[in-house]
Amino acid sequence: MKNNPYLIEFYNHYDEESRLASRHGSVEFLTTMRYIEKYIQPGDRVLEIGAGTGRYAHTLARRGYTVDAVELVQHNIEIFRRNTQPEERITITQGDALELSAFPDDQYDITLLLGPLYHLYRTEEKRQALREAIRVTRPGGVIFAAYVISDGCLLDEGFLRGNINVADYIAKGLLDASTFAARSEPKDLFELVRKEDIDALMSVFPVSRLHYAASDGCALLMREAVDAMEEDVFELYLKYHFAVCERGDLLGITSHALDVFRKQA
C-alpha cells in the first residue's frame, strides 16, 4: 500500500473529516460507532489501523479508552496530531496495514480496520491486512473491517449522478458487462466489492462473524434528501436505518459495509 502514489496524492488533498461530519456522511460514522459500542468495555485497549485524521480514534480516546493508531499518509497524521486533546490517552504511528511488526500479538480488545481495505486490490494483500489485524487482537477480541460496496456506488455515482460513465466503465473492463461486478486498479483509488467477495475473503480465517451491516445504506444515494431533513425526521431515519441495516435483502444497496467478527478464543 505504501507504494501507491495515487493513494498518497488523493489523501493529501481529501477532507475525510468533513465527509464523516456531513449529515449524510454521519450515517456511516454513527452506524459504525453503534456497533463498536455494543462490544467495547471499560478499560479496553483499541488499535485503529488506517486511522486517517482520527475521527474514530479521537472519539474513543475522549471517552476514556486507550487508543493506538496507525496511519500511512503523513498529511493525515499532521491533522490527527493537531486534533489531539491533552486528556486523550492516544498514540499515532506512521505505518502500513500490511506490516504491523511494531505491535505484538494478542494485544488489543478492539481493532478497527476502517479504511485500508478500500485501497487493496489483490486477495493476498487484503488477507494480509486482515491477518495482521487479527494477529494483534487478543483471543475473544472484536475486529471491525469496512469495505466500499460496488452496487451502492454504481447506483449513486453512475446511474444517478453521472460522475462515472457506466458504459465507458464496461468498455474499459472496470465493470463486467453481464454481472456488473467491479474490477479496480490502484489508479482507480477504491476497490469496489460485493458481500460474496468479502465472504470468500474471510473464509480462511479462524473468526466468527457477529454482524455484517450496510453502514450507510441509502444515505449517499439520497444525500440531498437526508441533508434537508429536519432533526426529528433525521432521528427517525436513523432509527429506520439501524433497524434494517443488517437485512439480507438490503445489504447490497449501500456505499459502505461493516464486517464485525470475533477472534477465536
Stockholm file with secondary structure:
# STOCKHOLM 1.0

chainA/1-265         MKNNPYLIEFYNHYDEESRLASRHGSVEFLTTMRYIEKYIQPGDRVLEIGAGTGRYAHTLARRGYTVDAVELVQHNIEIFRRNTQPEERITITQGDALELSAFPDDQYDITLLLGPLYHLYRTEEKRQALREAIRVTRPGGVIFAAYVISDGCLLDEGFLRGNINVADYIAKGLLDASTFAARSEPKDLFELVRKEDIDALMSVFPVSRLHYAASDGCALLMREAVDAMEEDVFELYLKYHFAVCERGDLLGITSHALDVFRKQA
#=GR chainA/1-265 SS CTTCHHHHHHHHHCCHHHHHHSTTHHHHHHHHHHHHHHHCCTTCEEEEESCTTCHHHHHHHHTTCEEEEEESCHHHHHHHHHHCCTTCCEEEEECBTTBCTTSCTTCEEEEEECSGGGGCCSHHHHHHHHHHHHHHEEEEEEEEEEEEEHHHHIIIIIIITCSSCHHHHHHTTSBCTTTCCBCCCGGGCCCEECHHHHHHHHTTSSEEEEEEEESSTTTTTTHHHHHHCCHHHHHHHHHHHHHHTTCTTTTTSCSEEEEEEEECC
#=GC SS_cons         CTTCHHHHHHHHHCCHHHHHHSTTHHHHHHHHHHHHHHHCCTTCEEEEESCTTCHHHHHHHHTTCEEEEEESCHHHHHHHHHHCCTTCCEEEEECBTTBCTTSCTTCEEEEEECSGGGGCCSHHHHHHHHHHHHHHEEEEEEEEEEEEEHHHHIIIIIIITCSSCHHHHHHTTSBCTTTCCBCCCGGGCCCEECHHHHHHHHTTSSEEEEEEEESSTTTTTTHHHHHHCCHHHHHHHHHHHHHHTTCTTTTTSCSEEEEEEEECC
//
